[in-house]
């Protein structure tokens, strides 16, 4: 059964990458069922996470949140902190889109804290940057800029745009005597 589940997962990933979300969703659901029947709870939870992402991309935020929360719970119960943090980051984005800004901020914070605990500076940085944008858009400009800057400085491989922004932040710091 595991090889069938793995085949379904691979098919789903290929369909997802090709943008065929409806067929990818079907394969992820089949893979979830196969992994669950085989007792592979972490792989089954990963499929729930993928199902949630597809629902988010297709605008079904309530369904997305439900699947992502199930995945997060399974990862937490299994002690898989990395995938728990990934699910939290996905949930935070959904909460933000649903207008639940405080819940989104807290969920981003939880994800960032786990990534920090794991020593994953890049994903901690990306999460803090997303939280910073959320705060800034809420009118919490200072807190948003601080979170974004903290996240930006954690990235090990920033984009050219991010590198320019880092240079501007360093210049600002020098000019302000910091």
C-alpha angles and dihedrals in degrees: 000000000000093000090050091049091048091049091051090049092051092048090050092050091050091049090047092052089049090054095246094134098166093056091040089053091052092050093046089052091050091046090049091053092047094048091047092050089051092051094245096139098172093051089046089051091050088056089052088053091051091048089052092051091053091050088051092050090050092049099251094130098166092053090044092054091049094053094042092050090051089051092047091051092050092049091047092049090050092048093241096147095174095057091039088058091047090052090048090053090051090048092050091056090052093048089051092051089048090055093250092132099163091049090047092051093050091047092050088050091053091049092047091049091052092048088050090050088052093048091241098145095172096055091040087053094048090049093049090049091053090048090048092055090049092051092046092051089050089058094257090124100164095046090044094051091046093051092045093048092047090051093045092054091053095059113107095196109030120184118251089261091051090049090055091049090051090052091052091049091051090048090050090050092051092047091050091050095251 
